[in-house]
């Protein structure tokens, strides 16, 4: 197992806070990360029924085994335990007590906010980043990654992606999320997931989704909220600060892993991904999640937006970091055209403060600069986050 990019942030956080909480999608490697980073710490998984029963029966007695710190896995299975952990860390003068992992579900988020506010650092672990994937394959193919996704087990164990995502959808996206939502009609929820996959990278239209699924807009909003909280979906908000134009204010939705989108769309080969009408949106999804991972792995929250005005002028991603704003366009094509520059050029004419030269990320082999905008292939960069945010 490789050392994850987020490890340094995890170690640093553990020195500053008595509790560190690692959140992320199921199968993203949270347990392995915690146990590799802190092999000396006692470990217990609340996913195991007997362990969970012991914790529920006698929380204080259960926690006595962690006098020197411990790793508590799948904490969302018994959020009430967080209140007892709060008591322990408040009593003891220690900056190194507990490492918690969990799938970020609404109840868990509320419990952390109530019980561990100011006592825990929260880190988000997503599936493998491009630098991590290079430990398994030096040359990354974007369309292979679109199909296979970035979940660790797929690459560590060379699993069949089609079987993996079929199981993932059934066990996590359907079972876990449906239980939270108490969805009675599985076929409606399955259709909803497929509709979301077919609209990846599009501005959310709740009315359209409601009409196509036959459920209310209120229900659609609730479903999307839980899918975001469970790390199935990632929402990209619109940028409208200090813009003197009418702008679109509805967000866009992406999946945290492109393999999940491809599976829902029935895309199982590289050739399918290359020819699919959604090729551009799938490529965009892959790059946007990689940008987000770059921030999360540094222990920071990514401040990402997209821009679109009422005239259709658009920038795929705006990254706000350290007071600077970095506009990025994402193109799946391998041949550069001046059309690629249109969105960034129009955005820069808004004369907003602290806007840095733009960046075009595409599939071509050449790296060059046009109109102060850099054009480059993200798969040829050692680290995408650094390439974007250290450009000034």
C-alpha positions in Angstrom: 0.0 0.0 0.0 1.3 3.4 -1.0 1.7 6.4 1.3 -1.2 8.7 0.6 -0.7 12.3 -0.3 -2.8 13.4 2.7 -0.5 11.7 5.2 1.6 14.8 6.1 -1.6 16.8 6.7 -3.0 14.0 8.9 0.2 13.9 11.0 0.3 17.6 11.3 -3.3 17.8 12.4 -2.8 15.1 15.0 -0.2 17.3 16.7 -2.6 20.2 16.9 -5.9 18.6 17.8 -6.9 15.9 20.4 -9.2 14.4 17.7 -8.7 14.1 13.9 -11.7 13.0 11.9 -11.1 11.5 8.4 -14.2 11.7 6.2 -14.7 10.5 2.7 -16.5 8.0 0.4 -16.6 4.4 1.3 -13.7 2.5 -0.1 -11.5 5.6 -0.4 -8.9 4.1 2.0 -9.7 5.9 5.2 -9.1 2.9 7.4 -5.8 1.9 5.7 -4.6 5.5 5.9 -5.3 5.8 9.7 -3.7 2.4 10.5 -0.6 2.9 8.3 0.0 6.4 9.8 -0.6 5.4 13.4 0.3 1.7 13.6 0.9 1.9 17.4 -2.7 3.0 18.2 -5.4 0.6 19.3 -8.0 0.0 16.6 -11.7 -0.8 16.7 -14.3 -0.9 13.9 -17.9 0.1 14.8 -19.0 -1.6 11.6 -18.6 -5.0 13.4 -21.8 -5.8 15.2 -20.2 -7.2 18.3 -17.9 -4.1 18.7 -20.8 -1.8 18.1 -22.9 -3.6 20.7 -20.1 -3.4 23.3 -19.8 0.3 22.7 -23.5 0.9 22.9 -23.9 -1.2 26.1 -21.1 0.5 28.0 -19.5 3.5 26.2 -17.2 4.6 29.0 -16.0 1.0 29.6 -15.5 0.6 25.8 -13.3 3.7 25.6 -11.1 2.6 28.5 -9.1 0.5 26.1 -8.0 3.7 24.3 -6.1 5.2 27.3 -3.1 5.9 25.0 -5.2 7.0 22.0 -7.0 5.0 19.4 -8.5 4.6 16.0 -12.3 4.3 15.9 -13.4 3.3 12.4 -16.9 4.0 10.9 -17.9 6.3 13.7 -21.1 7.1 11.9 -22.4 3.7 13.1 -22.6 5.1 16.7 -22.4 8.9 16.7 -23.4 9.1 20.3 -19.9 7.9 21.2 -18.6 11.3 20.2 -20.1 12.8 23.3 -18.1 10.5 25.5 -15.0 11.2 23.5 -15.6 14.9 24.1 -15.6 14.2 27.9 -12.3 12.3 27.7 -10.4 14.9 25.6 -11.7 17.7 27.9 -10.5 15.9 31.0 -7.0 15.0 29.8 -4.3 17.4 28.8 -3.4 15.8 25.6 -3.1 16.8 22.0 -3.0 13.3 20.7 -6.0 11.1 21.5 -8.3 9.8 18.8 -8.3 9.2 15.1 -11.9 8.8 13.8 -13.0 7.7 10.4 -16.5 7.9 8.9 -18.6 8.2 5.8 -19.9 11.8 6.0 -23.6 11.3 6.6 -25.9 14.1 7.8 -26.3 12.7 11.4 -22.5 12.3 11.7 -21.9 15.9 10.6 -24.4 17.2 13.1 -22.9 15.0 15.9 -19.3 16.3 15.2 -20.5 19.9 15.1 -22.3 19.5 18.4 -19.8 17.3 20.4 -16.3 18.0 18.9 -16.5 21.7 17.8 -13.0 23.1 18.3 -11.6 19.7 19.4 -11.2 18.0 16.0 -9.5 18.6 12.7 -11.5 17.3 9.8 -9.8 15.9 6.8 -11.4 14.7 3.6 -10.0 11.6 1.8 -11.2 11.0 -1.7 -10.1 8.2 -4.0 -6.5 8.2 -5.5 -5.1 11.4 -7.0 -3.1 11.4 -10.2 0.3 11.4 -8.3 -0.9 8.4 -6.2 -2.1 6.6 -9.4 1.4 6.9 -10.9 2.6 4.4 -8.4 0.6 1.8 -10.3 0.9 3.2 -13.9 3.4 5.8 -15.0 1.4 6.9 -18.0 -2.2 7.8 -17.1 -4.8 7.6 -19.8 -7.8 10.0 -19.1 -10.4 7.8 -20.8 -9.1 4.7 -19.0 -9.5 6.6 -15.7 -13.0 7.7 -16.7 -14.0 4.1 -17.0 -12.0 2.6 -14.2 -12.2 5.5 -11.7 -9.7 6.1 -8.9 -10.8 3.9 -6.0 -7.7 2.4 -4.3 -8.8 -1.3 -4.4 -9.3 -1.2 -8.2 -5.7 -0.3 -8.7 -4.0 -2.1 -5.8 -5.8 -5.4 -6.5 -6.3 -5.0 -10.3 -10.0 -5.6 -9.9 -12.6 -5.6 -12.7 -14.1 -2.1 -12.8 -17.5 -3.2 -14.1 -18.0 -5.7 -11.2 -16.6 -3.3 -8.6 -19.0 -0.4 -9.5 -22.0 -2.7 -9.9 -21.3 -3.8 -6.3 -20.5 -0.3 -5.2 -23.8 1.1 -6.5 -25.9 -1.7 -5.0 -24.2 -1.7 -1.5 -23.4 2.0 -1.0 -25.2 4.3 -3.4 -28.4 2.3 -3.1 -28.4 0.5 0.3 -26.7 3.1 2.5 -28.3 6.2 0.9 -31.7 4.6 0.5 -31.7 3.7 4.2 -31.0 7.3 5.1 -33.7 8.6 2.8 -36.1 5.8 3.5 -36.8 5.4 -0.2 -39.5 2.9 -0.8 -39.4 2.7 -4.6 -36.0 1.4 -5.6 -36.6 1.7 -9.4 -37.4 5.5 -9.0 -34.2 6.0 -7.1 -32.2 4.0 -9.6 -33.6 6.1 -12.4 -32.8 9.3 -10.5 -29.1 8.2 -10.2 -29.0 7.4 -13.9 -30.5 10.8 -14.7 -27.9 12.5 -12.6 -25.1 10.6 -14.4 -26.6 11.7 -17.7 -26.5 15.3 -16.6 -23.1 15.4 -15.1 -21.5 18.8 -15.4 -24.8 20.5 -16.1 -26.5 23.3 -14.2 -29.0 21.6 -11.8 -32.6 21.9 -12.9 -34.7 20.6 -10.0 -38.0 21.0 -12.0 -36.7 18.9 -14.9 -35.4 16.2 -12.5 -38.7 16.2 -10.7 -40.7 15.8 -14.0 -38.4 13.0 -15.2 -38.6 11.0 -11.9 -42.1 11.7 -10.9 -41.2 12.9 -7.4 -41.4 16.5 -6.0 -38.6 19.1 -6.3 -38.4 19.1 -2.5 -37.7 15.3 -2.6 -35.1 15.8 -5.3 -33.3 18.4 -3.3 -33.3 16.1 -0.2 -31.9 13.2 -2.3 -29.1 15.4 -3.7 -28.3 16.8 -0.3 -27.8 13.3 1.1 -25.8 12.2 -1.9 -23.5 15.1 -1.4 -23.1 14.4 2.3 -22.4 10.7 1.5 -19.6 11.7 -0.9 -21.4 10.4 -4.0 -21.9 13.8 -5.5 -19.8 17.0 -5.5 -21.4 20.4 -6.0 -19.7 23.2 -7.8 -21.3 26.5 -7.0 -21.5 29.5 -9.3 -19.3 32.5 -8.9 -21.2 35.8 -8.9 -19.3 38.1 -6.5 -18.8 41.6 -7.7 -19.8 40.7 -11.2 -21.8 43.4 -12.9 -23.7 41.0 -15.1 -26.6 38.6 -14.8 -25.1 35.2 -14.0 -26.5 31.7 -13.6 -26.8 31.0 -9.9 -27.7 27.3 -9.9 -24.8 25.0 -9.1 -23.4 22.1 -11.2 -23.2 18.6 -10.0 -20.3 16.1 -10.5 -19.6 12.7 -9.1 -16.7 12.2 -6.8 -15.5 9.4 -9.0 -15.9 9.1 -12.8 -16.0 5.3 -12.7 -19.3 5.6 -10.9 -20.7 7.9 -13.6 -19.4 5.6 -16.3 -21.0 2.6 -14.7 -24.4 4.3 -14.3 -24.2 5.3 -18.0 -23.2 1.8 -19.2 -19.8 3.0 -20.4 -17.4 0.0 -19.8 -14.6 0.5 -22.3 -12.1 3.2 -23.2 -13.5 3.3 -26.8 -17.0 3.9 -25.4 -15.7 6.8 -23.3 -13.9 8.4 -26.2 -17.0 8.2 -28.5 -19.7 9.0 -25.9 -21.7 12.3 -26.4 -20.8 13.0 -22.7 -17.1 12.7 -23.4 -16.4 16.3 -22.6 -18.4 16.3 -19.4 -16.8 13.1 -18.2 -13.3 14.5 -18.9 -14.3 17.7 -17.0 -15.6 15.6 -14.1 -12.2 13.8 -13.9 -10.2 17.0 -13.8 -12.4 18.9 -11.4 -12.3 16.1 -8.9 -8.5 16.0 -9.3 -8.3 19.7 -8.5 -10.5 19.2 -5.4 -8.3 16.3 -4.3 -5.2 18.5 -4.6 -6.7 20.9 -1.9 -8.1 18.1 0.3 -4.8 16.3 0.4 -3.2 19.5 1.7 -5.8 19.7 4.5 -7.6 22.7 3.0 -11.1 23.2 1.7 -11.1 23.8 -2.0 -12.7 27.1 -2.9 -14.0 26.2 -6.4 -16.6 27.8 -8.6 -17.8 28.0 -12.2 -18.9 31.1 -14.0 -21.6 31.5 -16.6 -23.5 34.7 -17.5 -26.9 35.1 -19.2 -25.1 35.4 -22.5 -23.6 32.0 -22.3 -20.0 33.1 -21.5 -18.5 30.5 -19.2 -15.4 29.4 -17.3 -15.3 25.8 -16.2 -13.5 26.3 -12.9 -12.5 29.3 -10.9 -10.1 28.5 -8.0 -9.8 31.0 -5.2 -6.7 30.5 -3.2 -4.8 32.9 -1.0 -6.7 35.9 -2.3 -6.1 35.0 -5.9 -8.6 33.8 -8.5 -7.4 31.3 -11.1 -9.7 30.7 -14.2 -9.4 27.2 -15.7 -11.0 25.8 -18.9 -11.1 22.0 -19.4 -11.2 20.5 -22.9 -11.2 16.8 -23.8 -9.8 17.5 -27.3 -6.2 17.0 -28.2 -6.0 19.8 -30.7 -5.9 23.4 -29.5 -8.1 26.0 -31.1 -8.5 29.7 -30.2 -12.2 28.9 -29.2 -10.7 27.4 -26.1 -9.7 30.9 -25.0 -13.0 32.6 -25.4 -14.4 32.0 -21.9 -11.3 33.1 -20.0 -10.7 36.1 -22.2 -14.3 37.4 -21.6 -14.0 36.7 -17.9 -10.8 38.7 -17.6 -12.5 41.6 -19.3 -14.7 41.9 -16.2 -11.7 43.5 -14.6 -12.1 41.8 -11.3 -9.4 42.1 -8.7 -6.7 39.4 -8.2 -7.5 37.4 -11.4 -4.5 35.4 -12.5 -3.6 34.4 -16.0 -5.8 31.6 -17.2 -5.1 27.9 -17.8 -6.4 25.6 -20.5 -6.2 21.9 -19.6 -6.6 19.6 -22.6 -5.5 16.3 -24.0 -2.8 17.5 -26.4 0.9 17.0 -26.1 2.1 20.6 -26.5 2.6 23.1 -23.7 2.5 26.8 -24.7 1.0 30.2 -23.8 -1.5 32.3 -25.8 -2.9 35.6 -24.6 -1.1 35.0 -21.2 -3.1 31.8 -20.9 -1.1 28.6 -20.4 -2.2 25.6 -22.4 -1.1 22.2 -21.0 -2.0 18.6 -20.5 -2.9 17.9 -16.9 -1.6 14.3 -17.2 1.9 15.6 -17.9 2.1 17.6 -14.7 3.6 16.3 -11.5 0.9 18.0 -9.4 -2.1 19.8 -10.9 -2.9 21.9 -7.8 0.6 23.2 -7.7 0.7 23.9 -11.4 -2.4 26.0 -11.1 -2.0 27.9 -7.8 1.7 28.5 -8.0 1.6 30.1 -11.4 1.6 33.7 -10.2 
